[in-house]
Every structure is written in structure tokens, then in C-alpha cells.
Amino acid sequence: GDAAQVEKVDHPTAMRMLKNLGDIARVGPSLGSFSVSAKMLQALCDEFSSELAAKDGKLDTDPHFWMPLTLPQDEYISLMSQKGVDEQESSSHHARMAKMKDAFLAANPELGMFGSVDVGSNACWWDYGQLKLYIANNLKLSEEGDDADLLRRFFGVTGRTMNSEISGVTVDGSASAFSCKAKSGSVGANATIAAVEAEEIQIGEGAIVVNCAAKKIVAGKGAVLYNLVSESEDGIVAEDGDVVVSVTDTEGSSMLLKSKTSICGGEAWKQVLDGNKMSFEEVHKQNRDADVSSIEKKRKELYKKASSSFGL
């Protein structure tokens, strides 16, 4: 195909680019999902072999892959300058990608470079890339309507409560519970819980609790708890609007990372928020080379150990 990709530009910039990109048959938003051929993946591995070997640097698909491959150099430099990137850096990267592109097309004349798939104007899609969207789309599992019905169908959800042992828990008719075990407590209206194991749970309205195990779990209204494990008598306690997640390393040591549903993680990326020892950026840098498979195995062991400690 012969398409172009542009990431997050304002309306005036988009209109200017439409004039400069030549004859355009159709314009639409990208849903962010893409696939690459084995040959393209190999070309990228070859081009960036030194960075991969050194595990050095950070490149993103839109600004560093699709945009320099599909946009004229001047347009690319202009867009990247809006993102605070130096002109020389953008020019050098565009030239590098253009050289790779020419070599790839010469070696693979039967292949296109970049094409789009039209999913139609009536397709449903659910973005989990921001906290506010993660919350909205998890709560959608408990909502009514065509969009919510399609989301439940996509995830194979056939009931409000599935694969759970929570007969001693009072669950609001609008709440959802999946693969949970608890002996007592309550789950408030429109809340969603999944893979939760505790003796007692007190889940507030609109709260989301995922992959958590503790003797007692208390989540205030609208709170978000993710990957938390505790063997303490007090268990896990979160106030209204709290966001608490656990970051685990390969040794099994965990660090709590806290925020609020009212805080934009992007805007607070470099800040050390109340209750945290590190900024989100520092946590990202510390864990960017982590062995995710080993960590997940260790986290499951900790989860099972905690759950077993209180007889579940």
C-alpha cells in the first residue's frame, strides 16, 4: 500500500499536511494495531542491530518507524520539532530510515511498504493505553448497551459472575466478578473485580481490582488496585480514587506505586508523587530490561503463597 502515518497532531497541522502529501483518497484515525512481515522485521533487526545488542536507546513505532518511512523529510522534521526533537536528530534519523526503506524495496520489489486496513465506520474498539481509558473500558463490562455487549462478547464474558467462589459476598447486580474467591464482604455498584482472592472484600462503587490477594481487601469508590499481594493482617486498603499497583522484580521484591484517578500519568511522568519513592519515569528506566516472564512466574508464586496463607 501507499499510506502515511502521523501521530497526534492538532487540526491546523493535519490540514496543512493534507495539502502537502499529494492526492489522498481517504483519511481516518489509526487504532494503533499493526502487523509487519518477517522480511520487514528482519530488516529492522539488521538496521538496529547495534542498539539491540547494547540494549541502548528508545524508539517508538509512530515517530521513529512509520512516520520517517512514510512522510517527506521536511514534514517529518517539522512534526518532530513540535515534539521538542532537534532538527539535526530528526534529519539524521529520517535519512537512516529512508536508506533502509530503499534497500528493503530494492530487495523485495513484490512487497508494499505501508498500507491501511479499513475496519469501517461502525467498528468497535477499546483503548486501554491511558488510565482513564483503562478504567472506562473495564467498567464497561458492567454496563448495558451495544458497545458493552460487544466488549463482553470479545472477552467471552457470558455472565456478571464467572468462575468465582463468592457465595458469602453480597454482590451488587450491576457489578462483575471473574475468577475470584472470597468468604465474606460486598462488591458495590458497577465495580469490576478479577482474579481476586481474600477472606473478606469490601469493594466500593465503580472500583476495579485485578490480580490481588490478601486476607482483607478494601477498595474505596472508584479505586484501582492491580497486582497487589499482601500477607499482613491489615491486608490491602485503598481510599476513594486511589490507584495502587505493585511492581515486582525477578527476586520477588515488590514496590508499591501510587497515584490518583484524577492525576494524568503523562503529565506527572517525571514527578515523585505522594507515597512513592520514585517517579514513573525512574520506574520505567529501572525495569525496561526486566525479564517479564520470570517476574510473572515469581508474582504468581507470591499470589499463591498469600492465598494459601488464609485458606483459599
GUBA-879782 format. One record per residue: x, y, z of N, C-alpha, C in turn. Coordinates in pm, whole numbers, plus 50000, padded with zeros to 5 digits. Layout:
<sites>
X|Y|Z|X|Y|Z|X|Y|Z
...
</sites>
This chain:
<sites>
50080|49882|50000|50000|50000|50000|50085|50125|50000
50021|50239|49982|50091|50367|49979|50016|50462|50072
50042|50445|50201|49974|50525|50302|50076|50602|50384
50028|50695|50466|50116|50772|50554|50056|50772|50693
50144|50777|50792|50101|50774|50932|50154|50898|51003
50067|50965|51077|50106|51083|51154|50053|51066|51295
50137|51092|51393|50099|51071|51532|50059|51202|51601
49939|51203|51656|49893|51305|51749|49931|51449|51708
49865|51498|51604|49886|51637|51563|49757|51715|51580
49769|51846|51594|49649|51928|51607|49584|51947|51469
49464|52004|51469|49387|52016|51346|49457|52103|51241
49511|52221|51277|49580|52302|51175|49697|52229|51110
49773|52154|51190|49886|52079|51135|49837|51971|51040
49731|51902|51079|49677|51796|50993|49629|51854|50860
49561|51967|50864|49511|52027|50740|49625|52072|50650
49731|52125|50709|49847|52168|50630|49913|52047|50564
49925|51938|50638|49989|51820|50583|49906|51757|50471
49776|51763|50484|49691|51707|50379|49715|51776|50246
49745|51905|50251|49773|51979|50128|49908|51942|50068
50002|51903|50156|50138|51879|50109|50167|51733|50074
50075|51642|50105|50101|51500|50082|50048|51450|49948
49997|51541|49865|49951|51499|49733|49808|51450|49734
49773|51369|49634|49637|51317|49622|49610|51212|49729
49509|51239|49810|49475|51149|49921|49333|51099|49900
49317|50968|49900|49186|50909|49876|49101|50908|50002
49162|50888|50117|49084|50874|50239|49169|50906|50362
49104|50963|50464|49173|50996|50589|49093|50938|50705
49160|50881|50803|49090|50828|50920|49186|50809|51036
49131|50787|51155|49217|50764|51272|49278|50625|51271
49398|50615|51323|49463|50485|51337|49428|50427|51473
49396|50299|51477|49365|50233|51603|49490|50179|51670
49606|50197|51606|49732|50161|51670|49774|50017|51653
49690|49936|51591|49723|49794|51573|49787|49773|51437
49899|49703|51433|49964|49680|51305|50037|49546|51306
50069|49498|51188|50150|49377|51175|50260|49407|51074
50371|49336|51084|50480|49352|50989|50517|49215|50934
50568|49215|50813|50613|49090|50753|50743|49045|50818
50775|48917|50801|50900|48863|50854|51020|48935|50792
51007|48970|50665|51118|49039|50597|51138|49179|50652
51028|49249|50682|51041|49382|50740|51101|49375|50881
51057|49277|50958|51111|49261|51093|51261|49231|51087
51302|49150|50992|51444|49119|50978|51523|49243|50937
51463|49324|50850|51530|49447|50806|51550|49542|50923
51450|49552|51010|51462|49637|51128|51568|49583|51224
51569|49451|51243|51669|49391|51331|51810|49416|51279
51826|49409|51147|51957|49434|51088|51997|49580|51103
51904|49670|51074|51933|49813|51079|51970|49859|51219
51900|49805|51318|51922|49850|51455|51994|49744|51540
52077|49665|51474|52147|49556|51543|52238|49607|51655
52304|49720|51632|52396|49772|51735|52319|49817|51858
52207|49885|51837|52126|49929|51951|52067|49810|52026
52023|49708|51952|51967|49590|52015|52072|49514|52095
52192|49504|52040|52298|49433|52111|52337|49505|52239
52338|49638|52233|52376|49717|52350|52260|49743|52444
52137|49710|52396|52016|49743|52471|52017|49891|52510
52047|49973|52410|52062|50115|52434|51966|50193|52344
51904|50296|52401|51815|50380|52323|51670|50339|52336
51582|50427|52290|51438|50402|52296|51373|50465|52174
51308|50382|52095|51239|50428|51975|51095|50381|51980
51003|50467|51935|50861|50435|51934|50814|50414|51790
50712|50331|51775|50670|50292|51640|50625|50409|51553
50543|50497|51607|50491|50606|51522|50599|50709|51486
50661|50776|51584|50756|50883|51547|50887|50833|51488
50926|50709|51517|51058|50663|51473|51052|50553|51367
50937|50498|51342|50924|50390|51243|50834|50432|51128
50704|50442|51154|50611|50471|51046|50626|50612|50989
50640|50711|51073|50645|50849|51022|50765|50876|50933
50889|50839|50974|51001|50865|50882|50996|50779|50756
50928|50665|50762|50916|50580|50644|50814|50633|50544
50714|50707|50593|50602|50743|50505|50588|50892|50479
50662|50976|50550|50649|51121|50533|50771|51181|50464
50751|51289|50388|50865|51362|50332|50953|51415|50446
51081|51433|50417|51175|51473|50522|51136|51605|50588
51097|51704|50510|51062|51835|50568|50943|51825|50661
50842|51749|50621|50724|51733|50706|50761|51659|50835
50845|51559|50821|50886|51482|50939|50963|51569|51037
51057|51646|50988|51136|51734|51075|51046|51836|51144
50950|51890|51068|50858|51989|51125|50775|51930|51238
50722|51809|51216|50640|51744|51319|50723|51709|51442
50843|51659|51422|50926|51621|51535|50972|51743|51614
50988|51857|51547|51025|51979|51619|50915|52021|51714
50789|51992|51677|50677|52021|51766|50681|51934|51891
50752|51822|51881|50766|51731|51995|50895|51758|52072
50964|51866|52035|51085|51904|52106|51211|51832|52061
51207|51770|51942|51323|51697|51891|51408|51788|51803
51539|51787|51823|51632|51869|51747|51626|51837|51598
51637|51941|51514|51626|51924|51370|51733|51829|51315
51855|51840|51365|51962|51754|51317|51935|51607|51350
51881|51584|51470|51848|51448|51511|51739|51389|51421
51636|51470|51393|51527|51423|51307|51574|51399|51165
51656|51491|51113|51707|51478|50978|51792|51352|50963
51877|51326|51061|51964|51209|51058|51884|51080|51064
51780|51078|51150|51700|50956|51161|51618|50932|51036
51564|51040|50977|51486|51025|50855|51575|50970|50743
51698|51021|50733|51790|50973|50629|51823|50826|50650
51840|50787|50775|51870|50647|50806|51755|50556|50765
51631|50597|50797|51515|50516|50764|51489|50514|50614
51518|50627|50547|51499|50633|50402|51595|50538|50332
51717|50531|50382|51816|50439|50325|51772|50293|50345
51721|50263|50465|51671|50129|50492|51552|50096|50402
51463|50194|50385|51344|50175|50301|51384|50144|50156
51478|50221|50101|51520|50200|49963|51581|50061|49946
51663|50021|50043|51727|49890|50035|51623|49779|50046
51524|49799|50132|51420|49698|50152|51336|49680|50025
51293|49790|49965|51210|49782|49845|51288|49725|49727
51418|49757|49720|51500|49702|49612|51515|49551|49626
51525|49504|49751|51541|49360|49776|51409|49285|49773
51299|49358|49788|51167|49294|49795|51067|49370|49707
51088|49372|49577|51001|49452|49488|50856|49406|49487
50831|49284|49532|50693|49232|49533|50613|49281|49652
50679|49344|49749|50611|49389|49871|50582|49538|49869
50475|49577|49936|50448|49719|49958|50524|49765|50081
50507|49892|50114|50576|49944|50231|50483|49963|50350
50372|50032|50328|50283|50061|50440|50141|50077|50386
50050|49996|50435|49912|50003|50390|49817|50003|50507
49697|50048|50485|49597|50053|50591|49484|49955|50562
49419|49911|50666|49302|49823|50655|49182|49899|50709
49084|49920|50626|48964|49995|50665|48870|49903|50742
48853|49930|50872|48763|49847|50953|48621|49900|50949
48599|50009|50876|48465|50063|50863|48431|50163|50972
48328|50238|50949|48289|50344|51043|48207|50290|51160
48163|50165|51152|48078|50110|51257|48152|50010|51347
48283|49998|51328|48360|49904|51408|48377|49955|51552
48383|49863|51646|48407|49899|51786|48553|49875|51820
48608|49962|51902|48744|49943|51950|48755|50002|52090
48845|49943|52168|48858|49983|52309|49005|50005|52341
49037|50126|52378|49176|50166|52404|49204|50158|52554
49311|50088|52592|49349|50074|52733|49481|50146|52763
49525|50232|52672|49657|50293|52683|49671|50405|52784
49562|50454|52840|49567|50557|52943|49482|50511|53062
49516|50562|53179|49444|50521|53299|49294|50546|53286
49257|50664|53236|49114|50696|53227|49042|50600|53132
49113|50554|53026|49052|50461|52933|49051|50319|52988
49156|50284|53062|49160|50153|53130|49041|50142|53225
49014|50249|53299|48901|50250|53392|48769|50240|53316
48752|50326|53217|48626|50331|53144|48592|50198|53078
48692|50133|53018|48664|50011|52945|48653|49889|53035
48716|49891|53151|48692|49783|53247|48554|49794|53309
48511|49916|53338|48378|49936|53393|48269|49908|53290
48306|49917|53163|48208|49890|53056|48157|49746|53063
48237|49656|53123|48194|49518|53137|48066|49506|53219
48040|49607|53302|47921|49604|53387|47808|49692|53334
47830|49753|53217|47731|49845|53162|47633|49773|53068
47533|49847|53026|47436|49799|52928|47458|49873|52797
47415|49813|52687|47427|49880|52558|47503|49796|52457
47495|49835|52330|47557|49758|52223|47708|49749|52238
47771|49863|52272|47916|49864|52285|47962|49771|52397
47892|49777|52510|47925|49690|52622|47899|49543|52588
47792|49516|52515|47762|49378|52475|47873|49322|52386
47922|49404|52293|48028|49360|52204|48159|49338|52280
48186|49423|52377|48308|49406|52457|48302|49275|52536
48188|49246|52595|48173|49120|52669|48186|49001|52575
48132|49013|52456|48143|48905|52358|48289|48885|52318
48362|48995|52301|48503|48988|52264|48584|48913|52369
48556|48939|52497|48629|48875|52606|48568|48742|52650
48460|48701|52586|48398|48574|52622|48322|48579|52753
48274|48697|52790|48200|48715|52915|48053|48681|52891
48004|48582|52965|47866|48538|52946|47779|48562|53069
47838|48621|53174|47761|48648|53295|47831|48748|53383
47758|48806|53478|47816|48903|53570|47920|48839|53662
47895|48715|53700|47988|48642|53786|48027|48513|53716
48158|48493|53699|48208|48375|53628|48327|48315|53701
48330|48183|53707|48444|48108|53764|48483|48159|53903
48385|48192|53984|48413|48251|54115|48346|48174|54228
48409|48180|54345|48354|48121|54466|48335|48234|54568
48222|48302|54557|48196|48420|54641|48053|48418|54696
48005|48300|54730|47866|48287|54776|47841|48365|54904
47944|48389|54987|47926|48464|55110|47940|48613|55094
47959|48659|54969|47979|48801|54940|47852|48860|54880
47814|48977|54925|47699|49047|54868|47746|49127|54747
47701|49088|54629|47747|49150|54505|47632|49227|54442
47653|49356|54417|47551|49437|54352|47519|49380|54214
47396|49392|54175|47352|49335|54048|47420|49394|53926
47480|49513|53941|47547|49578|53828|47698|49553|53828
47749|49483|53929|47893|49457|53940|47931|49330|53865
48062|49316|53838|48113|49197|53770|48227|49136|53850
48231|49002|53855|48336|48931|53927|48379|48810|53845
48510|48800|53817|48562|48693|53734|48680|48624|53804
48671|48493|53816|48780|48412|53874|48822|48464|54012
48724|48484|54098|48751|48537|54232|48711|48437|54340
48778|48448|54456|48745|48368|54574|48743|48461|54696
48634|48458|54769|48624|48537|54891|48515|48476|54979
48533|48488|55111|48439|48427|55204|48329|48524|55249
48362|48653|55254|48262|48749|55302|48291|48886|55244
48195|48977|55266|48215|49115|55222|48109|49159|55122
48145|49259|55042|48050|49314|54945|48124|49374|54826
48052|49381|54715|48104|49443|54593|48000|49544|54548
48041|49672|54539|47948|49779|54511|47903|49789|54367
47815|49882|54343|47756|49901|54210|47863|49932|54107
47849|49870|53990|47934|49895|53874|48082|49866|53896
48116|49796|54003|48256|49760|54027|48292|49638|53942
48421|49623|53916|48471|49507|53843|48590|49448|53918
48584|49318|53948|48695|49250|54014|48730|49124|53935
48860|49095|53927|48904|48977|53852|49030|48921|53916
49035|48788|53930|49149|48720|53991|49180|48779|54128
49076|48792|54209|49088|48845|54346|49063|48731|54444
49153|48715|54542|49135|48613|54645|49160|48675|54782
49061|48661|54871|49070|48720|55004|48967|48655|55095
48991|48662|55225|48888|48618|55320|48771|48714|55315
48803|48843|55313|48699|48945|55312|48733|49053|55209
48631|49094|55134|48649|49205|55040|48541|49309|55064
48583|49435|55057|48491|49548|55063|48524|49638|54945
48450|49619|54836|48481|49687|54710|48378|49797|54685
48425|49920|54677|48335|50033|54660|48279|50047|54520
48184|50135|54507|48119|50161|54379|48221|50202|54273
48213|50138|54157|48298|50175|54045|48446|50143|54063
48480|50063|54162|48620|50026|54184|48660|49913|54090
48792|49904|54062|48846|49799|53978|48960|49732|54055
48950|49602|54075|49052|49527|54149|49090|49405|54066
49218|49395|54029|49264|49290|53938|49392|49227|53993
49396|49093|53994|49516|49018|54034|49564|49055|54174
49475|49053|54270|49510|49091|54407|49476|48978|54504
49566|48955|54600|49545|48853|54703|49588|48907|54838
49499|48898|54936|49528|48944|55072|49420|48891|55164
49447|48892|55294|49348|48846|55390|49223|48933|55382
49243|49063|55366|49131|49155|55352|49166|49259|55247
49071|49288|55160|49092|49389|55056|48980|49492|55065
49020|49617|55086|48924|49727|55092|48960|49826|54982
48868|49850|54891|48889|49944|54782|48778|50048|54786
48815|50174|54802|48716|50282|54807|48650|50306|54673
48556|50395|54671|48481|50428|54550|48578|50472|54439
48568|50406|54323|48649|50444|54208|48796|50409|54218
48836|50333|54319|48978|50297|54334|49018|50194|54229
49148|50190|54199|49203|50091|54106|49319|50022|54175
49309|49888|54191|49415|49809|54253|49459|49702|54154
49589|49686|54137|49638|49595|54033|49766|49524|54079
49763|49390|54072|49882|49308|54102|49933|49324|54245
49843|49340|54341|49884|49358|54480|49875|49226|54556
49977|49196|54636|49979|49076|54718|50025|49115|54859
49950|49072|54960|49986|49103|55098|49951|48986|55189
50042|48956|55282|50016|48853|55383|49994|48915|55520
49985|49047|55527|49966|49115|55655|49822|49099|55704
49804|49120|55834|49670|49112|55893|49580|49223|55841
49638|49340|55815|49559|49454|55767|49518|49437|55621
49595|49359|55547|49563|49337|55407|49591|49459|55321
49503|49481|55224|49518|49591|55127|49404|49691|55149
49440|49817|55167|49340|49921|55190|49367|50039|55098
49265|50080|55023|49276|50195|54933|49156|50286|54952
49182|50416|54953|49075|50515|54970|49008|50544|54836
48903|50625|54841|48832|50665|54719|48931|50726|54619
48924|50681|54495|49006|50739|54389|49153|50703|54391
49194|50616|54483|49334|50573|54488|49366|50480|54371
49487|50490|54320|49540|50395|54223|49666|50336|54284
49667|50205|54303|49781|50138|54365|49816|50013|54284
49940|50006|54239|49987|49888|54167|50117|49841|54230
50150|49716|54205|50274|49660|54257|50369|49632|54142
50494|49676|54157|50599|49650|54058|50694|49548|54120
50701|49429|54062|50779|49319|54117|50903|49293|54033
51015|49258|54100|51137|49225|54027|51157|49074|54023
51262|49028|53958|51285|48886|53939|51315|48811|54069
51354|48885|54174|51381|48823|54303|51255|48810|54388
51146|48871|54341|51021|48866|54416|50998|48986|54506
51091|49082|54505|51071|49204|54582|50972|49295|54510
50883|49355|54588|50779|49438|54527|50784|49580|54580
50749|49672|54495|50739|49813|54532|50602|49864|54492
50535|49932|54585|50405|49990|54553|50423|50121|54480
50343|50140|54378|50342|50264|54302|50202|50321|54311
50191|50445|54361|50061|50502|54391|50033|50627|54307
49904|50647|54284|49859|50767|54214|49713|50791|54251
49649|50877|54177|49506|50906|54193|49440|50903|54056
49313|50867|54052|49243|50865|53924|49234|51004|53863
49252|51108|53944|49245|51245|53896|49378|51294|53837
49484|51212|53848|49617|51251|53802|49646|51190|53666
49695|51270|53573|49737|51223|53443|49881|51173|53453
49901|51044|53429|50034|50987|53441|50135|51048|53345
50089|51089|53227|50179|51152|53131|50231|51285|53181
50141|51367|53236|50181|51497|53288|50267|51483|53413
50244|51375|53490|50319|51355|53615|50434|51256|53596
50472|51230|53471|50569|51125|53439|50701|51141|53516
50748|51264|53531|50877|51288|53594|50866|51323|53743
50744|51328|53794|50723|51367|53933|50724|51245|54026
50772|51267|54149|50760|51165|54253|50634|51198|54332
50529|51123|54308|50400|51151|54372|50401|51108|54518
50309|51164|54594|50297|51131|54737|50283|50981|54756
50363|50927|54847|50357|50785|54876|50452|50701|54793
50520|50763|54696|50613|50691|54609|50758|50728|54641
50849|50638|54610|50992|50663|54626|51057|50704|54494
50988|50677|54385|51043|50704|54253|50935|50763|54163
50978|50832|54057|50885|50880|53956|50848|50766|53863
50743|50784|53784|50706|50683|53686|50820|50662|53586
50885|50771|53548|50996|50762|53454|51110|50678|53511
51143|50699|53637|51251|50623|53701|51216|50475|53712
51090|50444|53741|51047|50305|53747|51058|50240|53609
51018|50315|53507|51027|50264|53371|51172|50232|53334
51263|50324|53362|51404|50304|53330|51462|50186|53406
51421|50171|53531|51473|50064|53614|51429|49927|53565
51312|49922|53500|51254|49792|53462|51249|49767|53312
51307|49855|53231|51292|49839|53086|51362|49715|53032
51463|49665|53104|51532|49543|53060|51494|49421|53144
51387|49432|53220|51346|49324|53310|51298|49202|53232
51318|49085|53292|51271|48959|53235|51125|48941|53277
51035|48981|53189|50893|48984|53222|50839|48844|53254
50885|48743|53182|50837|48606|53203|50876|48557|53343
51000|48584|53384|51045|48543|53518|50968|48617|53626
50942|48745|53603|50869|48825|53701|50726|48774|53716
50662|48742|53605|50525|48692|53611|50520|48558|53686
50619|48472|53664|50625|48345|53735|50641|48369|53884
50728|48461|53922|50750|48492|54063|50625|48554|54125
50558|48642|54049|50438|48707|54102|50328|48605|54129
50315|48507|54041|50214|48402|54061|50246|48319|54185
50375|48294|54209|50415|48221|54329|50378|48299|54455
50402|48429|54454|50369|48514|54569|50218|48519|54591
50144|48526|54481|49997|48530|54487|49944|48401|54550
49995|48287|54502|49950|48157|54555|49988|48141|54701
50107|48186|54739|50152|48176|54878|50062|48257|54970
50030|48378|54928|49944|48463|55009|49804|48404|55020
49750|48357|54909|49616|48299|54910|49610|48175|54999
49714|48094|54995|49716|47972|55076|49727|48003|55224
49788|48116|55255|49810|48151|55396|49680|48178|55471
49574|48215|55399|49446|48234|55465|49341|48136|55417
49387|48019|55371|49299|47907|55349|49216|47906|55224
49259|47976|55120|49185|47972|54995|49260|47892|54890
</sites>
